[in-house]
Amino acid sequence: MNVLGSVAIVRSTDRDAAVRRYEALFGVPPLNEFPIADRKLNVAVFPGLSVLSGPPSALAPLADLRATVFVGSLREAEVELRQGGWSTEGRFGAGASLLVRDPDGNLIEFVENLGEE
């Protein structure tokens, strides 16, 4: 598996307050923001950290989500993770994304970044 990077995930039910807080911390506005409409969530990306915001009911299924890991091939990552005892939990949003749980119960999102290997 070719890991290209990772970011920690923090959750908030108040997107505006969370974005202001992390803008102050990092000294920059979000590098990227996008909705995950099918889950009623929004993501604001800062250096090394993503703010996942939405209503409590939308955040609850992702309470164990710890980080996003960017890989060159999601298919290769999934094979290696399964061999290492990880279990799949489905997809997160559109695109090449996979939610997996490690043997200790931590939920991690893996995202394929084509062209960045």
C-alpha positions in Angstrom: 0.0 0.0 0.0 1.3 3.4 -0.9 0.2 5.9 1.7 0.4 9.5 0.4 -0.7 11.3 3.6 -3.2 11.6 6.3 -5.3 14.1 8.2 -7.0 13.9 11.6 -10.8 14.3 11.9 -12.6 16.5 14.4 -16.4 16.6 14.5 -18.6 19.6 15.2 -22.3 20.4 15.2 -21.5 24.1 14.7 -19.6 24.4 11.4 -19.2 28.2 11.5 -17.7 28.2 15.1 -15.4 25.3 14.3 -14.1 26.9 11.1 -13.4 30.1 12.9 -11.6 28.3 15.7 -9.4 26.3 13.3 -8.8 29.4 11.1 -7.5 31.2 14.2 -5.4 28.2 15.1 -3.8 27.6 11.7 -3.8 31.2 10.5 -5.5 30.3 7.2 -9.0 29.7 5.9 -9.9 26.2 4.9 -7.8 24.8 2.1 -10.9 23.2 0.7 -14.6 22.7 1.7 -17.2 20.4 0.3 -20.5 18.9 1.3 -21.3 15.2 1.7 -24.9 15.7 0.7 -26.1 12.1 1.1 -25.0 12.2 4.7 -26.0 15.8 5.4 -22.4 16.7 6.4 -19.8 19.3 5.4 -16.0 19.0 5.4 -13.6 21.9 5.9 -10.0 20.9 5.2 -7.1 22.6 7.1 -3.4 21.6 7.1 -3.4 18.1 8.7 -6.9 18.3 10.0 -10.5 18.1 8.6 -13.5 19.4 10.4 -16.5 17.2 9.8 -19.7 19.1 10.7 -23.4 18.5 10.6 -26.3 17.7 12.8 -25.8 15.2 15.7 -27.9 12.6 13.9 -25.5 12.7 10.9 -22.4 12.7 13.0 -23.4 9.9 15.3 -22.6 7.0 12.8 -19.1 8.4 12.5 -18.4 8.9 16.2 -15.4 6.5 15.9 -13.9 8.2 12.7 -10.4 9.1 13.6 -8.6 10.1 10.4 -8.5 10.0 6.6 -5.6 8.2 4.9 -4.8 9.0 1.3 -3.5 6.1 -0.8 -2.5 5.5 -4.4 -4.7 2.5 -4.9 -7.8 1.9 -2.8 -8.1 -1.7 -4.2 -4.6 -2.5 -3.0 -5.2 -0.9 0.3 -8.4 -2.8 0.9 -6.6 -6.1 0.2 -3.8 -5.3 2.6 -6.1 -4.1 5.3 -8.3 -7.1 5.2 -5.2 -9.4 5.4 -4.2 -7.4 8.5 -7.5 -8.0 10.2 -9.3 -4.8 9.4 -13.1 -4.9 8.5 -14.8 -2.8 5.9 -17.7 -0.5 7.0 -18.8 0.8 3.6 -18.2 4.0 1.7 -18.1 7.6 2.8 -19.5 10.0 0.3 -19.0 9.9 -3.4 -15.8 8.9 -5.1 -13.0 6.5 -4.2 -13.5 6.2 -0.4 -13.6 3.3 2.0 -14.4 3.2 5.7 -12.5 0.5 7.6 -12.3 -0.5 11.2 -9.0 -1.7 12.7 -8.9 -4.6 15.2 -9.1 -2.1 18.1 -12.4 -0.6 16.8 -11.0 2.7 15.3 -12.8 3.8 12.2 -10.5 5.2 9.4 -11.4 6.5 6.0 -9.2 5.6 3.1 -9.3 7.8 0.0 -7.7 7.1 -3.4 -5.7 10.0 -4.8 -5.0 9.1 -8.4 -2.0 10.8 -10.0 -0.3 11.6 -6.8 1.8 8.5 -6.4 
